[in-house]
């Protein structure tokens, strides 16, 4: 679950064409007062900053308050933790899969899929029903301060990061996790079927003369 969560986050955050389409689809030029070039430039600055391998400061080309920059620094730390946890989890997934495959154990794949599907299913349902409440609840739980409450006057970047875009990112994460679950289940059922076929096949016998 952690590995798929990190993978979904990486895809959602770095799938920049989605945001580029949103610039016109969500009327961000009209809502923010910035032209498309400035919007895209500052979005790319933010995404580059959130990359775990980026070590420089966050420097928008538009106005930004200290509290706003502090919030994005916290976001970057959270992303780094998720990426690290995801990488470690993925390593354990690969090792576990190799060991279990050699032992011929398959049931764990089904159990992992069932457990993993719970999170994206719950989040996906809430996101479709009332994403605004889910979005606010997530911020209140995740952050210990109110820096995430942006003032458009001091932090106009909030005008180019609409709630609809975050909902799209959430759905990408949910979709990635569900695809991972389906893949695991396919591996489980195919492997189980192959084992059943192997048991039904006559065993090769050796004859000595």
TIDO-315282 format. One record per residue: residue in one letter; residue number from 1; x, y, z of N, C-alpha, C, O in turn. Coordinates in Angstrom, 1 decimal. Layout:
REM residues N
a	NUM	X	Y	Z	X	Y	Z	X	Y	Z	X	Y	Z
...
This chain:
REM residues 209
x	1	0.8	-1.2	0.0	0.0	0.0	0.0	0.9	1.3	0.0	0.6	2.2	-0.7
x	2	1.9	1.3	0.8	2.8	2.4	0.9	3.5	2.6	-0.4	3.7	3.7	-0.9
x	3	4.0	1.5	-1.0	4.7	1.6	-2.3	3.8	2.2	-3.4	4.3	3.0	-4.1
x	4	2.6	1.7	-3.4	1.7	2.2	-4.4	1.3	3.6	-4.2	1.1	4.4	-5.1
x	5	1.1	4.0	-2.9	0.8	5.4	-2.6	1.9	6.3	-3.0	1.6	7.4	-3.6
x	6	3.2	6.0	-2.8	4.3	6.8	-3.2	4.4	6.9	-4.7	4.7	7.9	-5.3
x	7	4.1	5.7	-5.4	4.1	5.7	-6.8	3.0	6.6	-7.4	3.3	7.4	-8.4
x	8	1.8	6.5	-6.8	0.8	7.4	-7.3	1.0	8.9	-7.1	0.7	9.7	-7.9
x	9	1.7	9.2	-6.0	2.0	10.6	-5.7	3.0	11.1	-6.7	2.9	12.2	-7.2
x	10	4.0	10.3	-7.0	5.1	10.6	-8.0	4.5	10.9	-9.3	4.8	11.9	-10.0
x	11	3.5	10.0	-9.7	2.9	10.2	-11.0	2.0	11.5	-11.0	2.1	12.3	-12.0
x	12	1.2	11.7	-10.0	0.3	12.8	-9.9	1.1	14.1	-9.9	0.7	15.1	-10.6
x	13	2.1	14.2	-9.2	2.9	15.5	-9.0	3.7	15.8	-10.3	3.8	16.9	-10.7
x	14	4.2	14.8	-10.9	5.1	15.0	-12.1	4.5	14.9	-13.4	5.1	15.1	-14.5
x	15	3.1	14.6	-13.5	2.4	14.6	-14.7	2.0	16.0	-15.1	0.9	16.4	-15.0
x	16	3.0	16.8	-15.6	2.8	18.2	-15.8	1.8	18.5	-16.9	1.1	19.5	-16.8
x	17	1.7	17.7	-18.0	0.7	18.0	-19.0	-0.7	18.2	-18.5	-1.5	18.9	-19.1
x	18	-1.0	17.5	-17.4	-2.4	17.6	-16.9	-2.6	19.0	-16.4	-3.7	19.6	-16.7
x	19	-1.6	19.6	-15.7	-1.8	21.0	-15.2	-1.8	22.0	-16.4	-2.5	22.9	-16.4
x	20	-0.9	21.7	-17.4	-0.9	22.6	-18.5	-2.3	22.7	-19.2	-2.7	23.8	-19.7
x	21	-3.0	21.6	-19.3	-4.3	21.6	-19.8	-5.3	22.3	-18.9	-6.2	23.0	-19.4
x	22	-5.0	22.2	-17.6	-5.9	22.9	-16.7	-5.8	24.4	-16.7	-6.7	25.1	-16.3
x	23	-4.7	24.9	-17.2	-4.5	26.4	-17.3	-5.7	27.0	-18.1	-6.2	28.0	-17.7
x	24	-6.0	26.3	-19.2	-7.1	26.8	-20.1	-8.4	26.3	-19.6	-9.4	27.0	-19.6
x	25	-8.4	25.0	-19.2	-9.7	24.3	-18.9	-10.3	24.9	-17.6	-11.5	25.0	-17.6
x	26	-9.5	25.3	-16.7	-10.0	25.9	-15.4	-9.9	27.4	-15.4	-10.1	28.1	-14.4
x	27	-9.6	28.0	-16.5	-9.6	29.5	-16.7	-8.6	30.2	-15.7	-9.0	31.1	-15.0
x	28	-7.4	29.6	-15.5	-6.5	30.1	-14.5	-5.9	31.5	-14.9	-5.6	32.3	-14.0
x	29	-5.9	31.8	-16.1	-5.4	33.1	-16.5	-6.4	34.2	-16.1	-5.9	35.2	-15.5
x	30	-7.6	33.9	-16.3	-8.6	34.9	-15.8	-8.7	35.0	-14.3	-8.9	36.0	-13.7
x	31	-8.7	33.8	-13.6	-8.8	33.8	-12.2	-7.6	34.3	-11.4	-7.8	34.9	-10.4
x	32	-6.4	34.2	-12.0	-5.2	34.6	-11.3	-4.7	36.0	-11.7	-4.1	36.7	-10.9
x	33	-5.0	36.4	-12.9	-4.5	37.6	-13.4	-3.2	37.5	-14.1	-2.6	38.5	-14.5
x	34	-2.6	36.3	-14.1	-1.3	36.1	-14.7	-1.5	35.4	-16.1	-2.5	34.7	-16.3
x	35	-0.5	35.7	-17.0	-0.6	35.0	-18.3	-0.2	33.6	-18.2	0.4	33.2	-17.1
x	36	-0.4	32.8	-19.2	-0.1	31.4	-19.2	1.3	31.1	-19.0	1.7	30.1	-18.3
x	37	2.2	31.9	-19.5	3.7	31.7	-19.4	4.1	31.8	-17.9	4.8	31.0	-17.4
x	38	3.6	32.8	-17.2	3.9	33.0	-15.8	3.4	31.9	-14.9	4.1	31.4	-14.0
x	39	2.2	31.5	-15.2	1.5	30.4	-14.5	2.3	29.1	-14.6	2.6	28.5	-13.6
x	40	2.6	28.8	-15.9	3.4	27.5	-16.1	4.8	27.6	-15.5	5.3	26.6	-14.9
x	41	5.4	28.8	-15.6	6.8	29.0	-15.0	6.8	28.7	-13.5	7.6	28.0	-13.0
x	42	5.8	29.3	-12.8	5.8	29.2	-11.3	5.3	27.8	-10.9	5.8	27.3	-9.8
x	43	4.5	27.2	-11.7	4.1	25.8	-11.4	5.3	24.9	-11.5	5.5	24.0	-10.6
x	44	6.1	25.1	-12.5	7.3	24.2	-12.7	8.3	24.5	-11.6	9.0	23.5	-11.2
x	45	8.4	25.7	-11.2	9.3	26.0	-10.1	8.9	25.3	-8.8	9.8	24.7	-8.1
x	46	7.6	25.2	-8.5	7.1	24.5	-7.4	7.3	23.0	-7.5	7.7	22.4	-6.5
x	47	7.0	22.5	-8.6	7.2	21.0	-8.8	8.7	20.6	-8.7	9.0	19.6	-8.1
x	48	9.5	21.4	-9.3	11.0	21.1	-9.2	11.4	21.2	-7.8	12.2	20.3	-7.4
x	49	10.9	22.1	-7.0	11.3	22.3	-5.6	10.8	21.0	-4.8	11.5	20.6	-3.9
x	50	9.7	20.5	-5.1	9.1	19.3	-4.4	9.8	18.0	-4.7	9.6	17.0	-4.1
x	51	10.7	18.1	-5.8	11.4	16.9	-6.1	12.4	16.5	-5.0	13.1	17.4	-4.5
x	52	12.5	15.3	-4.6	13.4	14.9	-3.4	14.9	15.2	-3.7	15.7	15.3	-2.7
x	53	15.2	15.3	-4.9	16.7	15.6	-5.3	17.0	17.0	-5.4	18.1	17.4	-5.6
x	54	16.0	17.9	-5.2	16.2	19.4	-5.3	16.6	19.9	-4.0	15.9	19.6	-3.0
x	55	17.7	20.6	-3.9	18.2	21.1	-2.6	18.2	22.6	-2.5	18.5	23.2	-1.4
x	56	17.8	23.4	-3.5	17.8	24.8	-3.4	16.6	25.4	-2.8	15.7	24.7	-2.4
x	57	16.5	26.7	-2.6	15.4	27.4	-2.0	14.2	27.5	-3.0	14.4	27.4	-4.2
x	58	13.0	27.7	-2.5	11.9	27.9	-3.4	11.8	29.4	-3.8	11.7	30.3	-2.9
x	59	11.9	29.7	-5.0	12.0	31.1	-5.5	11.0	31.3	-6.6	11.3	31.1	-7.8
x	60	9.8	31.7	-6.2	8.8	32.1	-7.3	9.1	33.4	-8.0	9.9	34.2	-7.4
x	61	8.6	33.5	-9.1	8.8	34.8	-9.8	7.6	35.8	-9.5	7.6	36.9	-10.0
x	62	6.7	35.3	-8.7	5.6	36.1	-8.2	5.7	36.3	-6.7	6.5	35.6	-6.1
x	63	4.9	37.2	-6.1	4.9	37.5	-4.7	4.7	36.2	-3.9	3.8	35.4	-4.2
x	64	5.4	36.1	-2.8	5.2	35.0	-1.9	5.6	35.4	-0.4	6.6	36.0	-0.2
x	65	4.7	35.0	0.5	5.0	35.4	1.9	5.9	34.3	2.6	6.1	33.2	2.1
x	66	6.4	34.7	3.7	7.3	33.7	4.5	6.5	32.5	4.9	7.0	31.4	4.9
x	67	5.2	32.8	5.4	4.4	31.7	5.8	4.1	30.7	4.7	4.0	29.5	4.8
x	68	3.9	31.3	3.5	3.6	30.5	2.3	4.7	29.6	1.9	4.6	28.4	1.6
x	69	5.9	30.2	1.9	7.1	29.4	1.6	7.4	28.4	2.7	7.9	27.3	2.4
x	70	7.1	28.7	3.9	7.2	27.7	5.0	6.3	26.5	4.8	6.7	25.4	5.1
x	71	5.1	26.8	4.3	4.2	25.7	4.1	4.7	24.8	3.0	4.6	23.6	3.2
x	72	5.2	25.3	1.9	5.7	24.5	0.9	6.9	23.7	1.3	7.2	22.6	0.8
x	73	7.7	24.3	2.3	8.8	23.6	2.8	8.3	22.3	3.6	8.9	21.2	3.5
x	74	7.2	22.5	4.3	6.6	21.4	5.0	6.1	20.3	4.0	6.3	19.1	4.3
x	75	5.5	20.8	3.0	5.0	19.9	1.9	6.1	19.0	1.3	6.0	17.8	1.1
x	76	7.2	19.7	1.1	8.4	19.0	0.5	8.9	17.9	1.5	9.2	16.8	1.1
x	77	8.9	18.3	2.8	9.4	17.3	3.8	8.4	16.1	3.8	8.9	14.9	3.9
x	78	7.1	16.3	3.7	6.2	15.2	3.7	6.3	14.4	2.5	6.3	13.1	2.5
x	79	6.5	15.0	1.3	6.7	14.3	0.1	8.0	13.4	0.2	8.0	12.2	-0.2
x	80	9.1	14.0	0.8	10.3	13.2	0.9	10.1	12.0	1.8	10.7	10.9	1.5
x	81	9.4	12.1	2.8	9.1	11.0	3.7	8.3	9.9	3.0	8.6	8.7	3.1
x	82	7.3	10.3	2.2	6.5	9.4	1.5	7.3	8.7	0.4	7.2	7.5	0.2
x	83	8.2	9.4	-0.3	9.0	8.8	-1.3	10.0	7.8	-0.7	10.2	6.7	-1.2
x	84	10.6	8.2	0.4	11.6	7.3	1.1	10.9	6.0	1.6	11.4	4.9	1.4
x	85	9.7	6.2	2.2	8.9	5.1	2.7	8.5	4.2	1.5	8.5	3.0	1.6
x	86	8.1	4.8	0.4	7.7	4.1	-0.7	8.9	3.3	-1.3	8.7	2.1	-1.7
x	87	10.1	3.9	-1.4	11.2	3.2	-1.9	11.6	2.0	-1.1	11.9	0.9	-1.6
x	88	11.6	2.2	0.3	11.9	1.1	1.2	10.8	0.0	1.1	11.1	-1.2	1.1
x	89	9.6	0.4	1.0	8.5	-0.6	0.9	8.6	-1.4	-0.4	8.4	-2.6	-0.4
x	90	8.9	-0.7	-1.5	9.1	-1.4	-2.8	10.2	-2.4	-2.7	10.0	-3.5	-3.3
x	91	11.2	-2.1	-2.0	12.3	-3.1	-1.9	11.9	-4.3	-1.1	12.2	-5.4	-1.5
x	92	11.1	-4.1	-0.1	10.6	-5.2	0.7	9.5	-6.0	-0.2	9.4	-7.2	0.0
x	93	8.8	-5.3	-1.0	7.8	-6.0	-1.9	8.5	-6.9	-2.8	8.1	-8.1	-3.0
x	94	9.6	-6.5	-3.4	10.4	-7.3	-4.4	11.0	-8.5	-3.7	10.9	-9.6	-4.2
x	95	11.6	-8.2	-2.5	12.2	-9.3	-1.8	11.2	-10.3	-1.3	11.4	-11.6	-1.5
x	96	10.1	-9.9	-0.8	9.0	-10.8	-0.4	8.4	-11.6	-1.5	8.2	-12.8	-1.4
x	97	8.3	-10.9	-2.7	7.7	-11.6	-3.8	8.7	-12.8	-4.3	8.2	-13.9	-4.6
x	98	10.0	-12.5	-4.3	10.9	-13.5	-4.7	10.9	-14.7	-3.7	10.9	-15.9	-4.1
x	99	10.9	-14.4	-2.4	10.9	-15.4	-1.4	9.6	-16.3	-1.4	9.7	-17.5	-1.4
x	100	8.5	-15.6	-1.5	7.2	-16.3	-1.5	7.0	-17.1	-2.8	6.5	-18.2	-2.7
x	101	7.6	-16.6	-3.9	7.5	-17.4	-5.1	8.2	-18.7	-5.1	7.8	-19.7	-5.6
x	102	9.4	-18.6	-4.4	10.2	-19.8	-4.3	9.5	-20.8	-3.4	9.7	-22.0	-3.5
x	103	8.8	-20.3	-2.4	8.1	-21.2	-1.4	6.8	-21.7	-2.0	6.1	-22.5	-1.4
x	104	6.3	-21.1	-3.1	5.1	-21.4	-3.7	3.9	-20.9	-2.9	2.8	-21.4	-3.0
x	105	4.1	-19.8	-2.1	3.0	-19.2	-1.4	2.3	-18.1	-2.2	3.0	-17.2	-2.6
x	106	1.0	-18.2	-2.3	0.3	-17.2	-3.1	-0.7	-16.4	-2.4	-1.1	-15.3	-2.8
x	107	-1.2	-16.9	-1.3	-2.4	-16.3	-0.6	-2.1	-14.9	-0.1	-3.0	-14.1	0.0
x	108	-0.8	-14.6	0.2	-0.4	-13.3	0.7	-0.7	-12.2	-0.4	-1.0	-11.1	0.0
x	109	-0.7	-12.6	-1.7	-1.0	-11.6	-2.7	-2.4	-11.2	-2.6	-2.7	-10.0	-2.8
x	110	-3.3	-12.1	-2.4	-4.7	-11.8	-2.3	-5.0	-10.9	-1.1	-5.7	-10.0	-1.1
x	111	-4.4	-11.3	0.0	-4.6	-10.6	1.3	-4.0	-9.1	1.2	-4.7	-8.2	1.6
x	112	-2.9	-9.0	0.5	-2.3	-7.6	0.3	-3.2	-6.8	-0.5	-3.4	-5.6	-0.3
x	113	-3.8	-7.4	-1.6	-4.7	-6.6	-2.5	-5.9	-6.2	-1.7	-6.4	-5.0	-1.9
x	114	-6.5	-7.0	-0.9	-7.7	-6.7	-0.2	-7.4	-5.5	0.8	-8.2	-4.6	0.9
x	115	-6.3	-5.6	1.5	-6.0	-4.6	2.5	-5.7	-3.3	1.8	-6.1	-2.2	2.2
x	116	-4.9	-3.3	0.7	-4.5	-2.1	0.0	-5.7	-1.4	-0.7	-5.7	-0.2	-0.7
x	117	-6.7	-2.1	-1.1	-7.8	-1.5	-1.8	-8.7	-0.6	-0.9	-9.4	0.2	-1.4
x	118	-8.6	-0.9	0.4	-9.4	-0.1	1.3	-9.2	1.4	1.3	-10.1	2.2	1.2
x	119	-7.9	1.8	1.3	-7.6	3.2	1.4	-8.0	3.9	0.1	-8.7	4.9	0.2
x	120	-7.6	3.5	-1.1	-8.1	4.2	-2.3	-9.6	4.2	-2.4	-10.2	5.2	-3.0
x	121	-10.2	3.1	-2.0	-11.7	3.1	-2.2	-12.4	4.1	-1.3	-13.3	4.8	-1.7
x	122	-11.9	4.2	0.0	-12.5	5.2	0.9	-12.2	6.6	0.5	-13.1	7.5	0.4
x	123	-11.0	6.9	0.1	-10.6	8.2	-0.3	-11.3	8.6	-1.6	-11.8	9.7	-1.8
x	124	-11.4	7.7	-2.5	-12.0	7.9	-3.8	-13.5	8.3	-3.6	-14.0	9.2	-4.3
x	125	-14.2	7.5	-2.8	-15.6	7.8	-2.5	-15.8	9.2	-1.9	-16.7	9.9	-2.4
x	126	-15.0	9.5	-0.9	-15.1	10.8	-0.3	-14.8	11.9	-1.2	-15.4	13.0	-1.2
x	127	-13.8	11.7	-2.1	-13.4	12.7	-3.0	-14.5	13.1	-4.0	-14.7	14.2	-4.4
x	128	-15.2	12.0	-4.4	-16.3	12.2	-5.4	-17.5	12.9	-4.7	-18.2	13.6	-5.4
x	129	-17.7	12.5	-3.4	-18.9	13.1	-2.7	-18.7	14.5	-2.3	-19.5	15.4	-2.5
x	130	-17.6	14.7	-1.5	-17.3	16.1	-1.0	-15.8	16.2	-0.8	-15.3	16.1	0.3
x	131	-15.2	16.6	-1.9	-13.7	16.7	-1.9	-13.3	17.9	-1.0	-12.2	17.8	-0.4
x	132	-14.1	19.0	-1.0	-13.7	20.1	-0.2	-13.5	19.8	1.3	-12.5	20.2	1.9
x	133	-14.5	19.0	1.9	-14.3	18.6	3.3	-13.1	17.7	3.5	-12.4	17.8	4.4
x	134	-12.9	16.8	2.5	-11.8	15.9	2.6	-10.5	16.6	2.5	-9.5	16.3	3.3
x	135	-10.4	17.6	1.7	-9.2	18.5	1.5	-8.9	19.2	2.7	-7.8	19.3	3.2
x	136	-9.9	19.8	3.4	-9.7	20.6	4.6	-9.3	19.7	5.7	-8.4	20.0	6.5
x	137	-9.9	18.5	5.8	-9.6	17.6	6.9	-8.2	17.1	6.8	-7.5	16.9	7.8
x	138	-7.8	16.8	5.5	-6.4	16.3	5.3	-5.4	17.4	5.8	-4.4	17.0	6.4
x	139	-5.6	18.6	5.5	-4.7	19.7	5.9	-4.7	19.9	7.4	-3.6	20.1	8.0
x	140	-5.8	19.8	8.0	-5.9	20.0	9.5	-5.2	18.8	10.2	-4.6	19.0	11.3
x	141	-5.2	17.6	9.7	-4.6	16.5	10.3	-3.1	16.5	10.0	-2.3	16.2	10.9
x	142	-2.7	16.9	8.8	-1.3	16.8	8.3	-0.4	17.9	8.9	0.7	17.7	9.3
x	143	-1.0	19.1	9.0	-0.2	20.3	9.3	-0.6	20.8	10.7	-1.7	20.8	11.1
x	144	0.5	21.2	11.5	0.2	21.6	12.9	0.1	23.1	13.0	-0.1	23.7	14.1
x	145	0.0	23.8	11.8	-0.1	25.3	11.8	-1.1	25.7	10.8	-1.7	24.8	10.1
x	146	-1.4	27.0	10.6	-2.3	27.5	9.7	-1.7	28.1	8.4	-2.3	28.9	7.7
x	147	-0.4	27.7	8.2	0.3	28.3	7.0	-0.3	27.9	5.7	-0.1	28.6	4.7
x	148	-1.1	26.8	5.7	-1.8	26.4	4.5	-3.0	27.2	4.1	-3.5	27.1	3.0
x	149	-3.4	28.1	5.0	-4.5	29.0	4.7	-3.9	30.3	4.0	-3.6	31.2	4.7
x	150	-3.8	30.2	2.7	-3.2	31.2	1.9	-4.0	32.5	1.8	-5.3	32.3	1.6
x	151	-3.4	33.6	1.8	-4.1	34.9	1.4	-3.7	35.2	0.0	-2.5	35.4	-0.3
x	152	-4.7	35.3	-0.9	-4.3	35.5	-2.3	-3.6	36.8	-2.6	-2.9	37.0	-3.6
x	153	-3.7	37.8	-1.6	-3.0	39.0	-1.8	-1.5	38.9	-1.5	-0.7	39.4	-2.3
x	154	-1.1	38.1	-0.5	0.3	37.9	-0.1	0.9	36.7	-0.8	2.1	36.6	-1.0
x	155	0.0	35.8	-1.2	0.5	34.5	-1.8	-0.4	34.2	-3.0	-1.3	33.3	-3.0
x	156	-0.3	35.0	-4.1	-1.1	34.8	-5.3	-0.9	33.4	-6.0	-1.7	33.1	-6.9
x	157	0.1	32.7	-5.5	0.3	31.3	-6.1	-1.0	30.4	-5.9	-1.2	29.5	-6.6
x	158	-1.7	30.7	-4.8	-2.9	29.9	-4.5	-3.9	30.0	-5.6	-4.8	29.1	-5.8
x	159	-3.9	31.1	-6.3	-4.9	31.3	-7.4	-4.6	30.5	-8.6	-5.4	30.3	-9.5
x	160	-3.3	30.0	-8.7	-3.0	29.1	-9.8	-3.0	27.6	-9.4	-2.5	26.7	-10.2
x	161	-3.4	27.4	-8.2	-3.5	26.0	-7.6	-4.9	25.7	-7.2	-5.1	25.7	-5.9
x	162	-5.8	25.6	-8.1	-7.3	25.5	-7.7	-7.5	24.1	-7.1	-6.8	23.1	-7.3
x	163	-8.6	24.0	-6.3	-9.0	22.8	-5.6	-9.2	21.7	-6.6	-9.0	20.5	-6.3
x	164	-9.8	22.0	-7.8	-10.1	21.0	-8.8	-8.8	20.3	-9.2	-8.8	19.1	-9.5
x	165	-7.7	21.0	-9.3	-6.4	20.3	-9.7	-6.0	19.3	-8.6	-5.5	18.2	-9.0
x	166	-6.1	19.7	-7.3	-5.8	18.8	-6.3	-6.7	17.5	-6.3	-6.3	16.4	-5.9
x	167	-7.9	17.7	-6.7	-8.8	16.6	-6.8	-8.4	15.6	-7.9	-8.4	14.4	-7.7
x	168	-7.9	16.2	-9.0	-7.4	15.4	-10.1	-6.2	14.6	-9.6	-6.1	13.4	-9.9
x	169	-5.3	15.2	-8.8	-4.1	14.5	-8.3	-4.6	13.4	-7.4	-4.0	12.3	-7.4
x	170	-5.6	13.7	-6.5	-6.0	12.6	-5.6	-6.6	11.4	-6.4	-6.3	10.3	-6.0
x	171	-7.3	11.7	-7.4	-7.9	10.6	-8.2	-6.8	9.8	-9.0	-7.0	8.6	-9.2
x	172	-5.8	10.5	-9.4	-4.6	9.8	-10.0	-4.0	8.9	-9.0	-3.7	7.7	-9.4
x	173	-3.8	9.3	-7.8	-3.2	8.5	-6.8	-4.1	7.3	-6.5	-3.6	6.1	-6.4
x	174	-5.4	7.5	-6.4	-6.3	6.4	-6.1	-6.3	5.5	-7.3	-6.3	4.3	-7.1
x	175	-6.3	6.0	-8.5	-6.3	5.2	-9.7	-5.1	4.3	-9.8	-5.1	3.1	-10.2
x	176	-3.9	4.9	-9.5	-2.7	4.2	-9.5	-2.7	3.0	-8.5	-2.3	1.9	-8.8
x	177	-3.2	3.3	-7.3	-3.3	2.2	-6.3	-4.3	1.1	-6.7	-4.0	-0.1	-6.5
x	178	-5.4	1.5	-7.4	-6.3	0.5	-7.8	-5.8	-0.4	-8.9	-6.0	-1.6	-9.0
x	179	-5.0	0.3	-9.9	-4.3	-0.5	-10.9	-3.3	-1.5	-10.3	-3.2	-2.6	-10.8
x	180	-2.6	-1.0	-9.3	-1.7	-1.9	-8.6	-2.4	-3.1	-8.0	-1.9	-4.2	-8.0
x	181	-3.5	-2.8	-7.3	-4.3	-3.9	-6.7	-4.8	-4.9	-7.8	-4.7	-6.1	-7.6
x	182	-5.3	-4.4	-8.9	-5.8	-5.3	-9.9	-4.6	-6.1	-10.5	-4.8	-7.3	-10.8
x	183	-3.5	-5.5	-10.7	-2.3	-6.2	-11.2	-1.9	-7.4	-10.2	-1.6	-8.5	-10.7
x	184	-1.9	-7.1	-8.9	-1.6	-8.1	-7.9	-2.6	-9.2	-8.0	-2.2	-10.4	-7.9
x	185	-3.9	-8.9	-8.1	-4.9	-9.9	-8.1	-4.8	-10.8	-9.4	-5.0	-12.0	-9.4
x	186	-4.4	-10.2	-10.5	-4.2	-10.9	-11.8	-3.0	-11.9	-11.6	-3.1	-13.1	-12.0
x	187	-1.9	-11.4	-11.0	-0.8	-12.3	-10.7	-1.2	-13.5	-9.8	-0.8	-14.6	-10.0
x	188	-2.0	-13.2	-8.8	-2.5	-14.2	-7.9	-3.3	-15.3	-8.6	-3.0	-16.5	-8.4
x	189	-4.3	-14.8	-9.3	-5.2	-15.8	-10.0	-4.5	-16.6	-11.1	-4.8	-17.8	-11.2
x	190	-3.7	-15.9	-11.9	-2.9	-16.6	-12.9	-2.0	-17.7	-12.3	-1.9	-18.8	-12.8
x	191	-1.3	-17.3	-11.3	-0.3	-18.2	-10.6	-1.1	-19.3	-10.0	-0.6	-20.5	-10.0
x	192	-2.2	-19.1	-9.4	-3.0	-20.1	-8.7	-3.5	-21.1	-9.8	-3.5	-22.3	-9.6
x	193	-4.0	-20.6	-10.9	-4.4	-21.4	-12.0	-3.3	-22.3	-12.6	-3.5	-23.5	-12.8
x	194	-2.1	-21.7	-12.7	-1.0	-22.5	-13.2	-0.6	-23.6	-12.3	-0.3	-24.7	-12.7
x	195	-0.7	-23.3	-11.0	-0.3	-24.4	-10.0	-1.4	-25.5	-10.0	-1.0	-26.6	-9.9
x	196	-2.6	-25.1	-10.2	-3.7	-26.1	-10.3	-3.5	-27.0	-11.5	-3.7	-28.2	-11.5
x	197	-3.1	-26.4	-12.7	-2.9	-27.2	-13.9	-1.7	-28.1	-13.7	-1.7	-29.3	-14.2
x	198	-0.6	-27.6	-13.0	0.6	-28.5	-12.8	0.2	-29.7	-11.9	0.8	-30.8	-12.1
x	199	-0.7	-29.5	-11.0	-1.0	-30.6	-10.1	-1.9	-31.7	-10.9	-1.8	-32.9	-10.6
x	200	-2.6	-31.2	-11.9	-3.4	-32.1	-12.6	-2.7	-32.9	-13.7	-3.1	-34.0	-14.1
x	201	-1.5	-32.3	-14.1	-0.7	-33.0	-15.2	-0.1	-34.2	-14.6	0.3	-34.2	-13.4
x	202	0.0	-35.3	-15.4	0.6	-36.5	-14.9	2.1	-36.3	-14.7	2.8	-35.6	-15.4
x	203	2.6	-36.9	-13.6	4.0	-36.7	-13.2	4.9	-37.5	-14.2	4.5	-38.7	-14.5
x	204	6.0	-37.0	-14.6	6.9	-37.7	-15.4	7.5	-38.8	-14.7	8.0	-38.7	-13.6
x	205	7.6	-40.0	-15.3	8.1	-41.2	-14.6	9.4	-41.6	-15.3	9.6	-41.5	-16.5
x	206	10.3	-42.1	-14.5	11.6	-42.6	-15.0	11.6	-44.1	-15.1	11.2	-44.8	-14.1
x	207	12.0	-44.7	-16.2	12.0	-46.1	-16.3	13.4	-46.6	-16.5	14.2	-46.0	-17.2
x	208	13.8	-47.6	-15.8	15.2	-48.1	-15.8	15.2	-49.5	-16.4	14.3	-50.4	-15.9
x	209	16.0	-49.8	-17.3	16.1	-51.2	-17.9	17.5	-51.8	-17.5	17.8	-52.9	-17.9
